[in-house]
Amino acid sequence: MQKQILITGASKGIGFETARILSEDGCKIIAISRSAEKLRHLATTYRHIHTITADITNPDALSIIQKDLEKNRIRLDAIIHNAGLLINKPFSDLTDADWENQLAVNLIAPVRLNRILYTFLNKGSHILHISSMGGFQGSDKFPGLSAYSSSKGALSVLTECMAVEFAADDIFVNCLCLGAVQTEMLALAFPGFKAPVTSVEMGKFIADFALNGHKLFNGKILPVALNNPG
Ligand SMILES: NC(=O)c1ccc[n+]([C@@H]2O[C@H](COP(=O)([O-])OP(=O)(O)OC[C@H]3O[C@@H](n4cnc5c(N)ncnc54)[C@H](OP(=O)(O)O)[C@@H]3O)[C@@H](O)[C@H]2O)c1
């Protein structure tokens, strides 16, 4: 039976590679991001890709996602909450708007999506939150990442809470805290920094974990990093 997997932030970086690898594996992908053009490229280059152009922070867009799944009778076996925003600013320069934007993309959108998508999940499904080492308790912390790391820390703890509540419905929830991966997000936030992992390597790991990780883990916050970076 073909697995059906929804991925947010599939237009580039880690999300793009994860979507590509899962589609090459035979899965049907529901790919979401704001860039219609980049999603079109994904869907025309690879097979089994259904795209929905949406800003996940916009409640109207969330209802478009819901209606699209209903109309196309799509059931889900996994959700990968990969879309993310990184604001790199010293704590004292962060405005209310910065905090609101940071939390809107990295925390509130996954919360709302999980609420909407819950009824589309098959028994035995896997919800996977993509967090960061900055949101992993006890990791090294870096200046400029207080809003980002706090949003990812909240997403990590949300994982533990949801796993407890969803267990009765046979739905598994896990969180991967990634170390540095070479993508546009990293290059913009830390120009010149060279990450030890490519988006293809991380995409492979996430694709495999989304399909199989919940056979061994539930409610877990797992560091995926060679060292202890943010
Ligand atoms: N790269 C790293 O070193 C690293 C380390 C730790 C954790 N992570 C996490 O890994 C995930 C992927 O990161 P990445 O490095 O691949 O980032 P990226 O290259 O900047 O890609 C981010 C993706 O999120 C989408 N996105 C952002 N805001 C959105 C919104 N409001 N609505 C819908 N889609 C939105 C973007 O698509 P559009 O612009 O088309 O909307 C894009 O597809 C993020 O959650 C990030 O925090 C990355």
The ligand as an ORCA input file, in Angstrom:
! r2SCAN-3c Opt
* xyz 0 1
  N      19.769     23.969      8.176
  C      20.115     23.758      9.436
  O      21.300     23.854      9.825
  C      19.068     23.369     10.434
  C      19.503     23.010     11.735
  C      18.556     22.655     12.671
  C      17.209     22.616     12.333
  N      16.809     22.969     11.072
  C      15.383     22.960     10.775
  O      15.152     22.182      9.618
  C      14.003     22.691      8.930
  C      14.356     22.937      7.455
  O      15.397     23.895      7.429
  P      16.228     24.288      6.109
  O      17.590     24.610      6.567
  O      15.978     23.306      5.033
  O      15.514     25.700      5.766
  P      15.240     26.467      4.385
  O      16.208     26.039      3.354
  O      15.141     27.916      4.740
  O      13.795     25.932      3.993
  C      12.705     26.278      4.812
  C      11.432     25.745      4.195
  O      10.314     26.192      5.001
  C       9.344     26.802      4.162
  N       8.599     27.821      4.906
  C       9.114     28.808      5.673
  N       8.130     29.571      6.160
  C       6.959     29.049      5.695
  C       5.590     29.388      5.847
  N       5.216     30.448      6.579
  N       4.643     28.641      5.229
  C       5.022     27.567      4.474
  N       6.302     27.184      4.304
  C       7.256     27.923      4.897
  C      10.163     27.379      2.993
  O       9.372     27.465      1.828
  P       8.818     28.826      1.156
  O       9.850     29.889      1.363
  O       8.611     28.398     -0.267
  O       7.532     29.075      1.863
  C      11.193     26.276      2.786
  O      10.671     25.256      1.966
  C      13.582     23.959      9.676
  O      12.539     23.678     10.556
  C      14.840     24.334     10.429
  O      14.558     25.100     11.579
  C      17.711     23.342     10.116
*
